[in-house]
Amino acid sequence: MASLQGTISRITYQHPETHYTVARLDEEGGPSTTVVGTIFPVSEGEEIRVTGTWRRHPRYGLQFRVDHWEKIDPSTLEGIEKYLGSGLIKGIGPSYAKRLVEAFGTDTLRVLSEEPLRIRDVEGIGEVRARRIMEAWQDQRGMQDVMVFLQGHGVGAALALRIYRVFGAGTIAQVRENPYALAQQVHGIGFLLADRLAHHIGIRGEFPLRVQAGILHVLRASAERGHCYLPLAALARNACELLGVHEEHIDIAIEKLARDRDVIVQDGPDRRAARVYLRELYEAEQRVAETLARLLSTSSFLQDERFARPSDRNKIAGRGAVDLTSESLFSDLPLQLDDDQLDAARRALSEKIFVITGGPGTGKTTLLTSILSVLRRAKIGFALAAPTGRAAKRMTESTGEDALTLHRLLEYNPREGGFMRHSDNPLQTDVVIIDEASMVDLVLMDHLLQAIEPHAHLILVGDVDQLPSVGPGSVLKDLIASHRVPVAVLRHIFRQDRESLIVVNAHRILQGQNLQFAEARERRDFDFMVRESEEDILDTIKELLRERIPARLGLHPEQIIQSVQLLTPMHRGLLGTIQLNRELQALLNPSGYALERGGTVLRVGDKVMQLRNNYDKGVFNGDLGRILTIDPEDGKIQVDFDERRVTYESDESDEITLAYATSIHKSQGSEYPVVILPLHTSHYMMLYRSILYTAVTRGKRLVIVVGSRKALAMALRNVRVEERNSGLKEQLIAALDTHGGRLNLH
């Protein structure tokens, strides 16, 4: 890190919200330097000291990127006058600045801070203007004090400004009272940074506030890995390791958190096996189980002669039930169903909740399309949705009906911070059908169920053998495993799909059988290219992208970026997402305007992925897009997400990352024309059937596995299941028993 000190001679650019600044800094007796970064509040004429790094901008040359900065009050009459007359302090322009300096000389700034009432005696400054100047001075100095305080405790300027935006003038008081609140309320401030800040102000060791925050951090981190709870023994072990304290301090802190209902402790067979939930996940699990049990315990309006369809009551009161035995409803369907599919279609319309599951080629889409045809014939209202934009788009294409993302269906309102569809304002439809249901996590399922009217049907379509949702829970798996929810399992692979090696091999993976490959010179939709070393695998991937795939599929370079997706089990290593993205960016998009951020270079034209749900922008974890523009002045990035443009301010660029290669987990619910899958024994921790199955089933036209036979064999042998700590199955069974619900279905 280098340091510079000088006077701001010119502010070339300053963003009104993020305060990303481009300015000229004149060092005394030295050169003039372009400094860039979050520098606020600052104005021309002020003297500052900056710490950061040098970099060479491709268009603007050598620049100094600011990580930390501090203001140095001017000491000369000229400097004080220029500072006060800069417009930074409301109520003081050049004229009043001159009068104040003439009245108080080099003591002016001290007077404003310590004896502000004296400025009323300056010519032309009366009571009203003096009050306005005093308030503006206090606000400006207060913000400066906060920035200096935070940066003095190791917080960078950009994060310091984020914190100030949340807590304002109360920032310092909040940090001193509970620095861990920052981790919960400010994006980009995690527990470790908050803990470092707490250490600076004397909160360390077994301090109760620290231990409680550490426990909540461990539970939130486990939720990010998909768990709804942690056994008490695992929670205590992880928290002790994180905090470096004895277990008795953990026990005391959990008791306090439980009294305050920040966590819920559910008794187990012994104390160490007790389940510890974050309150919001416990309540979501309880609501999902209770709502499902209530729906399953009531009869379908389609089967009840006494009950007209509620949405039609005003139009056709007294209408009888839909006769699902009527051949007219199921005859002449646009697609022919086999006996299993026909039985599933009838059951889907007679059960309040119904699950359709099966692998690729087993006819899920055909069955769904037929169900929709019957609903249209019976004039029954329905709504279609899927967890992601890509999955919703595919659902629309395959059914010919409009499908929405779940967030759009439930009408998420960022201003209100929640969904507009809920129990008090439910969806006005009779049947809700969700595709890619394996991706729906516990919290989203909770919101969906709250928005469904008591009479409505819910049909969940998905492949239970896919990896579970990114968010907490394994909802689809739990519903099936409960044996209390009606399920149709489609196993038959239809003749046209038996020609696809992608389909055939997906099913062979689930059985742990050796895969089938195309014969030499035979062009099929699944290839395995044997390469032993990581370097050879990488070289082959580059050759595929540069020559073989464009020639085979007739794709030009721009289409390669759009059509080909690398999926890899790991983030680290030569064949992990981080290094592969660097290599592929250099290969596929080597030129164009670039922005460096945290060691990652983003270029115009890059394929990128959204890393977290951003409801304000309407983009969600896993969404893929292309960078359209990068503003060279303020670092603003514009990204095209499936023909929808989203703008990121400079301090929001950490929400996106390169996506030429993504993790297999992140590919859930997506489908790509071409998938390339590197497999190497260095991935041994992540080589198992379900992850291989998920990767292979993402490909539509072509899947190419590049790697070693040993790595492939390891993945086929390893039947490891990604078990998650979820209590939904048990809660659903208990809730149904309470409701006198249906007997075991299996």
Phi, psi and omega in degrees: 000137179247162179231145175227151175222133180181194183250136176287110181269332179205135171259107182287321182204141172212120182290134185294338182252309183278341181063023169298129190235140169241120186216164174256130180247119179263114176280140181297121180071011183229193184281172173262133187235142171277122177247140181226146179144188179277102181232100184200143356278132179211151180219166179299138180097348180277148176262132181223160172242128184239147176235136181177213184224151175277146173210157178253114179282136183298335181252323189255002175080208187290129179224161177247115180273122187271126172259319178226151176207158175215148182271141176246116183300136178295146182246347180264157178301317181296318181293317179297317181295317180294321180296309182291330181274007185283348184094357181293326180258113181300135180098347179241113172252188181305322183293310181289330175299317180297317181294320179296317180293322177296327182281320189241353176061219182289356178270003189302312184294324177295320179299315180299325182277319191252330181228056188297335182296338181295338183290346178296337183275353179285139183304126177090349179256103180269194183297315185292310181296322180299319180295319180295318180295318181297318179295315180296320179296316180295320178297314183294315180291326178297316178295319179297319179298318179298313182298317179296318181299311183292316180293329177293340178255022171089012178265128180295161186299317182295316178291324178300319179292322176300316180297317181298323180297328182279314189254346177058221183296342180272011185300309185298318179297319180295317180297318181289328181280312181203088181296340182287344175297334179298321182295329182274330190250351183238118178298133179097349177256102178269181182300319185296319178291318178298323180292322177295319177296319178298321179300321180299326184259012171098007177265112183204178177061226185267021176308127188307317181300320180293315182295318179297317179296322179296319179296315178297323178296316179298318179293320179292321178296322179291326176295324177294336176270003174106358183273142176271336179209170170234138170301146184304320182297316180292320179298314181297317180298313182293321181291321177299317181295319180293316190264341182069039180235166178282158188294332181297330178290327177294315180300315180298318182293321179296319177300318179294315179297324179291320177298322180277359181060029169284330173231158175242127178255118180257126184301144174241187180299332170215169187303319184291340180265002177302147180263130180248118182250148157295140186305317185295327178284323177298314182293322177297316180298318179297316182294318180299313180298315182295317181292318177299316180298320180295317179295317182292338184268001179243153183280158180283138178294338179290340183255355189256112181297336184274354194234106175290155178300121187307322182289348180250006188304317183289336184268314186224057181304136178089003178300138180283179181290158174284128181276100184282356174271352181295124180293335183295329180290327188251001180273156176053038174291151183299334179233140183282134179254145170277178186299319180296319180292320180296318177298318179296322180297316179296315181295323180300330181266355179251346181257140180295324175231132182217137180247131173245120181226153180170160181278186180295142177082004183265003172092023179297316182293319177301315179297315181297316179300322180291320177300318179295323178298318179295318180298320178296317179298322182275001181055046178255129182288143179215161176225138180247141180205162177213161186293329185238163178298319180294318179293322178294322179296317178295323179296319177298314182296322185278335184254340185077007179245151179294128175238142181247162166291157179299324180294324177286321178301317182273001174057065177293133179242108183296330180292322178277342180072031180190181180273140179277343175262124182200193186297331179272349178216068189286168176294134181268072179207163186264330181225128176248127182240125182245123175265163182052045187293341178295341181274351184280118181274178186298316185293316180292322176297323177300312180297319180298313183295326178293336185265000181265131179295152184303330182277343193286157175262150175233122177245123180251124182243128180185176180247105186293344180277352174291164173300150181289176183302156176293320179281178186293146176102167173221069193298308184299315179299317181295321180296316180294316183292341180291338184059022178244351180254130179299133185224140168247120178257114181268123184241338186286127176269123184285156191305315183296332180275342177291345176283343183271120176291334175300311180294311182302313183289330176301316180288327177293325177300314181298331179270356181072022182269156176299146184277157176262139181234157179292147174290162177305137180070359178269127182264104177241183186265011180216123179234148173234117180253113185282120175218135188267316185268156177300321181296318179293323177298314180297316180299320180293319178300317179297319179295320178301315183288326186278324190231303194292310183293315177303319180290319184289320185254358179068041182256138173270169188308320181296322179290332178299315180300319183285322193267334187255132177233125172274132177239131183224148184288337191237164174262325185266165176092172183299327182253020175271171185300322186296306182288321178300321179295322176297315182295317184284329173299314179297328181279315190261337182214064189282341184240186183101158183299137186234153175231127178265133181215112176058037180088353178253135177260125175252132182238152171302131183098348180294147169276129184227161179234140174284134187260346179211160176292125175237096185291329179298321182269347181074029176238150191226158182313120178100349178295138180254143178209182177234138178287124179268313182216153169230120181285120183291341182279309187245003178072014180290136184242133176248129184237138176263114175253097179049056177069017173239121187269132181233135181252134178246129172289167185301325182274006175252001185294345178284358177279346180237156178214162178301145186222027170298324174235133178230163176290153179298324178302319184287348184274356184306137177080354180258161177219135184234145177305317182228133175240130171248129184237106173282134179231123179217152182296342176295345177270015193310327182294336184245017179265098176209166192302312187294329180284324175294317179300314180299316181297313184296321183282000174279341185277142182251310181260326187203133172238128178237117175265126179240114181170197185264151177299324181296317180296319178296317179297321178300316181294321181290326181283329189278109182265016179311132177251137181284083182288138178239148176281101181222136178255011187297317182302310180295320181295321180293316179299316180295319181294321178294321177298321178295321181279356185068037187285191188296154178284172177303129185273350187243000000 
